[in-house]
Structure formats: C-alpha cells, structure tokens
C-alpha cells in the first residue's frame, strides 16, 4: 500500500521566515508519508517594487496550481491579512475543485484581531474559507478558543510549534548571559530591551553579565549604539542556523518582550538550549512560560522588564534550574518527533472527515 501524498502549501523558502523554517522541518520529519512543497510566493516584501513583484509571482503560482497532481491531503500554512487571502485560493480550490481534504495551519501573531473585521463581507469571506477546511491546526489552547468562534470546535486540532531539541548543547555558563535573538522591529520589543539593558548596566548592585543581540531590522541602529557604549554588549547582526544554535546554547536568559505573538519558535528554541525565559503574556506564551521556567512582564513596560532581568541576574542558581526545566520540557513536548506523530495521525483521520462535515458556523 502506497503512503499518503501530502501537498504542503506555503511561502517560498527563506533564511529568516518562521513558517518557511517550519515547512522545511515538517517535510524532513514526516517520513511515513510522501510530501511535496508548493511555494505560493514571497512571505514578505521590504520595498514597493518587491511587493509588486511578489504579487505578480503569487498570481502566477495560482495559475500554475491546477496543473499539480491531486494529492491525498492539502496542508496549507497561513498567517493573517494578505497571507490568508492569498492562501484562500488554495483552500477553496482544494476543497471544491479537487474535492480533497484541506488542512489549514494557522500561524501569525494577530490572527485573533484579524478575525474581528469591521466589514460584514470580509467576515463572511473569512468564514467561508475557514469552513471549507477539513481541519484547522492551531498552536495552543488559546488559539483553539479564538478559532472556535468561526469553526466547529471538533474540526480544530492543537499541534504546538516544534524545534529540533537535540540540536542544542546547553553550556550553563557561570557568568549570566542575556540573549535577544529576533527581528529588530518594534513589535518584538527591542526598544524596551535596549532600555532595560541600559538601566541594568547602570545599576551598581547588579553583578557582571553579558548581553548578545542577534537579528536585523529597521531598529538595528539602536542596538549598534548600545553595543558601542557598553563593552559587555555584543551586536552580532544576522546569524545563520549554526551560529544561532551556538549562541542560544551559550546563553542563560532569553529575552523576548514581544507585543504580539502566536507561539514563538524562538522561545521554544531557547528552552531547548537550556535558557530561562523573560517574555510577555501575549498569544500562547503564558501556556509555555510560568514561574518555574521564566518571568512574564507586560508588553511595552521597560521598567518591568528591567526588574525581571535584574531579579534573574541576582539569582544564577534559579536561572540554572529554570534552564534545565526548560530543556526537559522542550525535549518532551516540543520536539519535531512529537509534532510529526501528531501530524501523521491527523492526516490519517481527514479522509472520513471530508465526507462527514459539521454544520458551518457563521462569524459574528
């Protein structure tokens, strides 16, 4: 008996895109089914010209899609806004033209607000697309509750993000090492992080510590100034996969004071690397980070972030224990082996679900 053929639909592969990285790992770990990836176009565009070129490429990929071999299951990865509308074509085509099961995998930090449009027409279209799916995959119970407003709950499946936990080798250094690794944009909280590092560095009661910042983006100039003014702060710019794993494995505290998230892969990677976490209670983060493995502060609050960092810097033993707890949790709950098992089980059940569909729910 031949294995199921799964057509994975998502943005073109890139070095930085979280969804692109997820798809690459998904394809690598799903060894009991046959997978093919269909790229829909660029995940983002930095300039107007790139936006126009990306739009034309996305349309061309839609035109080509009907020429693909009909799979047993279509697995569509989508974020919100333009990503959702672009991917709606693949959901609707797969369901109503090919008549095959469609799994929609919801990513994105603001999918909750996206599902509350002012326009009734937009709300209707969102419901039509979501209810054309056989299953909707969400990252946590928080996102399950969000999607339950527009999709029958029995069609929603929770599959947390996953990381290659075995690819990290925690060092647990004696001198505290704070790491910020993300895009240098306002939403990720880099402004608050810079302010917190400056405040902690100026506090004479804080023991020596190191800071490493990796990533690129429009706020890189603020990080460059911080590194120029403080010898214990290093700005690394963009780092590749091997450099990222080495950096996280050398850290003790990972800071991501983000303002909006789904379930950040970066936090799961830091957990796999044996780091304590300092973040914010947005999206699914509170389901992952609690008092045993980190601290949460309100987004945009630089003073609270400073207090959290200073609290952990003053207690290396607590940080060490948090890091070891995180390492164990990442291996047990957020490994790719566990995620691959969940996805394989999901694919095995969708054929029957396509012919026995629940009554659609209309978005309010």
N, C-alpha and C positions, 0 to 999 in steps of 0.2 A: 504494500500500500504506500503510495507516494505521500510525502509530507505536505501539509498545508502551504499554499503560496500566499504570502503576506506582502502587500504593496504598501510600503511606508511613504507617506506624502508629507513633505516639509520643506523648509527653506534650503537654499543651496548651502553646501558645506562651507564653513568659515572657521577661522582660527579662534574667534572670540565668542561666537554665538552660543548661548546656553542650550537652545533647542537643537542646534546643529551637533553639538557635542553629545547630547542625549541620544540623537538618532544614530550616530556613529557607534556608540557603546551598545545601543539596543540591537543593532544589526550584528555586532560582534558576538553578543552573548546569547542570541536566540538561535541555538544550534540544533533544535529539534524541529524547526520549521524552515521553509525556504523564503528568504526575504529579498526584496528589491526596493531600492530607494528612488522615488521620483521627486526631483527638485522643482519647486514651484517658482523660484526666483529669489532675489536678494532678500535677506532678512531685514535690512535697514539701508538707509541712504544718507550720506553726510552732506551732499550738495543737491541743488535743484536739478542739475544735469543728471546726477546719479539716480535721482528719484524718477525722472522721465525715462531714462534707460531701463531702470528696474521695472517700471510699469509696462513698458513695451515687451520686455522679456517675460514678465508674468503672463501677459495676454498670449504670447506665442506658446508658452508652456501649456496653457489651457487648450489652445487649438490642437496641439500635438497629443494631448492626453487620450482622446478616444482611440488612438492608434495603438495604445498599450494593450498587452494581453490582459484579459479579465482575470483578476486574482480570486482567491477564495475569500479573502478579507482585505478591506482597505483600512489602513490605520493612519488617520490624518492628525498631524500635530498643528495646533493653532494657538496663537496668542489672541489679543483683543484688537479692536479697531481694524486697520486695513488688513492685518493678517487674517482676521476672522472672515471678512468679506471676500478676500481672495480665496480662502480655503472653502468657503461655502459652495463654490462651483464643484469642487471635488467631492464634497459630501453629497450634494444633490445629484450629481451625475452618477456616482457610485450606487446610490440608493434607487433612483428612479429610471436610469437608463440601463445600467448593468444589472441592477437588482441583486446586488451582493451586500453582505453585512458591512457596515461602516462603523468604525470605532473612532470617535473624536477625542483627542487627548488635549485637555485644556491646560495651557501654560499662561503666564502673564501676571504681572503684579496688580493690575487694576481691572481684572475681569468682573469683579463684583460691581464696581461703579459702571462699567460698560453695559451691564445688563439692566441698567436703570435709565434708559434714554428718555428724552423729552418727547420724541416723536412716536406716535402710535404705529406708523408704518414701519419704522425701524424695529420697534418692539415685536411687531407681527413677523417681520422677516427673521429676526433672531430666533423666535420660537419655531418657525417653520424649518430652519436649518437644524436646530438642536433636536427637534422631534423627528427628523429624517434619519437620525443616527440609531444604530442598534445598541451601542453602549457609549457612555461618556466617561472617560477616565479623568479623575481629579487627583490632586496631590495629597489631600488630607481631609479630615472630617469637617474642617471649616469650609473648604471649597465644596464639599458634598452638600452642606446646608445651603450654600449660595446657589448652586445649580438646581437644587430640589425645588426652587420656586418656578422653574420653567421646564424641568424634565422629570418624568416619573422617577421616583427615587429608586425603584427596582432596576432601573437601567444605568444607574450611576455606580461606578466601581472606583475604589480608592487604591491607587498604586503610587506610593511615595517616590520622589526622586531617588536616584541611586548614584553611588560613586564606586570606583574601583578601590575599595578599602585596603586591599592587600598591597596597593602600590605606594603606600606611605610607611615611613620608618621613623616614628617619633624619637626625638633626641632627649626631651625633657631637660633642657639646659638649666643651670643654677641661676644665671642672671636672667630676669624676666625679659621676654622678647615679644613685643606687641606687633602684630601684623595686620595691615589693611591691604586687602587684595581684591580689587573690584574696578569697575569703570569709574573714572574720576568725574562724576556728574553730581548735581545737587541731590537727586533722589537717593543716591547711595549714602548720603550723609558725610561726604568728605569734608565739607565746611565745618561741621561740628567736630569731626575727628581732629582736624588741624588745630582748632581752638582748644580742645581737650588736651592734646599733646603739649601745646604751648603752656597751658596752665599747670599741668603736672610737672613739666620740666622746670618751671619757675618755683615750685614748692620745695623749700629746703628740707622738709621732713620726708620726702619721697626718696627711697633708695634708688641707686643707679638702675637704669633699664635701657633697653634698646628698642628702636622702632624701625620697621621696614614697611615701605609703602610701594605697592606694585600696581600697575594699571596705567591706562592712558585715557585722555578725555579733555574736555574744554577747561577744566579746573586744575590742570597739571601745573600751571604757573604758581598756584598757592602752595602746592606740595614742594615744588622746587625751592621756593623761598624758605619754607620751613626747614628743609634739609640743609640749605646754605647757612642758616642761623644756628643750627644745633648739630653738634658733632655726632650725637648718638642717634640721629635720624638719617636714614638712607632712603633715597628715592631710586627705585630700580627701573621705572618705566614698564613697558610691556615685557612680560616673561612668557616663555614657552611652557609646554606641559611639564617637561623635566625640571625646569627651573622653579615652576610653581610648586611641584611636589616637594622639592628640596627646601624651599622657603617655608612652606607650611610645617614640614617635619621639624624645622629648627625653631619654630615659634612656641610660645606658651599661652598667649592670649590672642584670640582673633576678634577683631572689632569690625562690625558692620552695622552702624547706626542708621539703617535704611528707613526710608519714609513709606515705602510700599513694596510688597513682595508677594510671590506665590509661596514656594518652598525653596529657598535659595540653595542651589547646589554648592555654592561656595561655603556655606555653613556646614553642610554635610562633609565636604572635603576637609575642612578644618577639624571637625570632630574625628574623622578617620586618622588625621595626623596627630591626634592626642592633645588638642588645644582646648582651653576654656573659652567660652563664648561670651562676648558682650554685644548685645543687639537690641532690637526694639520689638514690642508686642504687635506686629502687623502681620497680616496674612496667616500663614501656618506656623510662623516662628514660635509662638507660645506653646505649640504642641510638641516642639522639639527641644526647646531650651527652657529649663526650670532651675530651681535653686540648687539642685545637685550638680549641674554642669555649666552654669553660667549666670549672667545677670542681664536683666532687661530694663531699658530706660525708655522714656517717651521720645518719639522721633522729634528732631529739631531742638532738643534740650541739651545744649553743650555743657551746661553746669552739671546736670545729672550724669552725663557721660563721663565728665572729669571725675566725679565722685566714684563712679563704678570702677574706672580704671585705677584710681588711687587705692580703693578698697582691695582690689585684687593684687596690685603691686606690693601691698603691705603684707600679703599672706601667701607666700610662694607654695607652702605645703597644701593649702586649699586649692590653689591653681593646679598643682600637680595632680591632686586627686580628681578634680573636675576633668582634667585632660584624659586621665586613664579611664574614667567613666565614659566619656565621650567616645573614646577609641572602641571600647567594648560594645556600646550601643550601635555605632556605625557598622561594625562588622556583623552584628546580629540582625539589625533591622533595615539597614540602608545599603546593603551590598548589591552589586549587579546580579549576583546569583539569585538572591531572593526576588528581585524585580523581574528577572527573566522567567522564573517559575510562575509568578502571578500573571504575567502577560500570556504565557503559553496556555495557562488554564483558561484565561479569558477568551482566547481565540477558539478554544475547543468548545465553548458554550454558545458562540454567537450565531451559528447557523440556525439553531432552533428558535432563537430569539427573534430572528428576522421574520419568521412566519407567524409568530405569536406575539404581536406588538401590543403594548399597553395603549390606553386611550391618551392622546396627546393632551398636554396641559398648556393653556394659553398664558403668556406672560401678562402680568397686570400692568 
